[in-house]
Amino acid sequence: AANRICKVLEVNQENERLMEDYEKLASDLLAWIRRIIPWLEDRVPEKTMHEMQQKLEDFRDYRRVHKPPKVQEKCQLEINFNTLQTKLRLSNRPAFMPSEGKMVSDINSGWQHLEQSEKGYEEWLLNEIRRLERLDHLAEKFRQKASIHEAWTEGKEAMLKDKDYESATLSDIRALIRKHEAFESDLAAHQDRVEQIAAIAQELNELDYYDSPSVNTRCQKICDQWDTLGSLTHTRREALEKTEKQLETIDQLHLEYAKRAAPFNNWMEGATEDLQDMFIVHTIEEIEGLIAAHEQFKSTLPDADREREAIQGIQNEAQKIADYNHIKLASGNPYTTITPQIINSKWEKVQQLVPKRDGALQNEQDKQQSNEHLRLQFAKQANVVGPWIQTKMEEIGRIAIEMNGTLEDQLDHLKQYEQRIIDYKPNIDKLDRKST
């Protein structure tokens, strides 16, 4: 009987020990489940792929290292519970009732919750990693497209703001317009790239990319710069087209200037030669003819001066258009080498030569009038002296034929003639002086 009592006591003690082990094991397992579930239900995403990869690695460690022992514990707990219940039934003892909340069904319920959380966590991790992979891919795509676009836009604003057209010729401005048209085509081709950059930035925002602020800042800068480029492109086209029209007007004025300056310059050169031309005249009629021609020339000077002013006005109009529109004209007229300064210089020379020619012609006229007066005096005296000489020659001839008287008488008679001739000689000398 004593042995049976001891045996019963041992069985009871073993059952008590099993009950205590169950309670402790169940408490520990439930505590572990309650601690793990919040971790598994924490779905706060990390910002970077590296951090999410670390979460995945932690989850895999949980499955490989931490969970398997707990699975064994759960199995052992169920085995212990079943063993205990069997022993109690064989001992005709009441079935074991664990503390509240520590039933096998409670443990199974907690375990099921754990596995559901685990499955959801794993799906969330994989989805989040795929999302971050997509984000990283999009972010890299954004950076590449943005870098390519920024490299393309480098220097474009300075190019569009350049006022190189202000010093361009008409051929230069036409070349600049063709170059600008090519740029506009290039700009239009880059429109798609800017739209793609904006679309990627929008998608990154929608996917909650952690570095969205910097992406948005960069995207906004690109869009603002794009708007600026568009505005500058339009402004430059207008400036180029306006300058082209102005240069065409200036070119027409230069051509008109050249067409009118050439004959006027030739006229001035001819006038200069005529005004400096030497003249030799012998009569008043000849000098009066030259004076009349010179007076006729002088009568054309007012019209010539108006033509000069008109030619200068053409040049001034071209320069006025250039100055008003800040156009730096190339030196010289492309259609002629005759400058306004050359025209003015030759005109001044003509103006200086006219009074000199007037003086020279007047002096020559005075000279010819004096000569005419001398000729008239000479003729008048010659008309007196000439008949006297003729008469005397006839008388001398008759004396030679009709010599009468002695030689002495004849000699006296000849001496008397000689004396009369000598007395008359001053008249001949006077006439001789006038002839020279």
Buried (B, 14 or more C-beta within 10 A) or exposed (E): EEEEEEEEEEBBEEBEEBBEBBBEBBBEBBEBBEEBBEEBBEEEBBEEBEEBBEBBEEBEEBEEEEBEEBEEBBEBBBEBBEEBBEBBEEEEBEEBEBEEEBBBEBBEEBBEBBEEBBEEBBEBBEEBBEBBEBBEEBBEBBBEBBEEBEEEBEEBEEBBEEEEBBEBBBEBBBEBBEEBEEBBEEBEEBEEBBEBBBEBBEBBBEBEBBEBEEBBEBBEEBBEBBEBBBEBBEEBBEBBEEBBEBBEBBBEBBBBBBEBBBEBBEBBEEBBEBBEEEEEBEEBEBBBEBBEEBEEBEEEBEEBEEBBEEBBEBBEBBBEBBEEBEBEBEEEBEBBEBBBEBBEEBBEBBEEBBEEBBEBBEEBBEEBEEEEEBBEEBEEBBEEBEEBBEEBEEEEEEBEEEEEEEEEEBEEBBEEBEEEBEEBEEBBEBBEEBEE
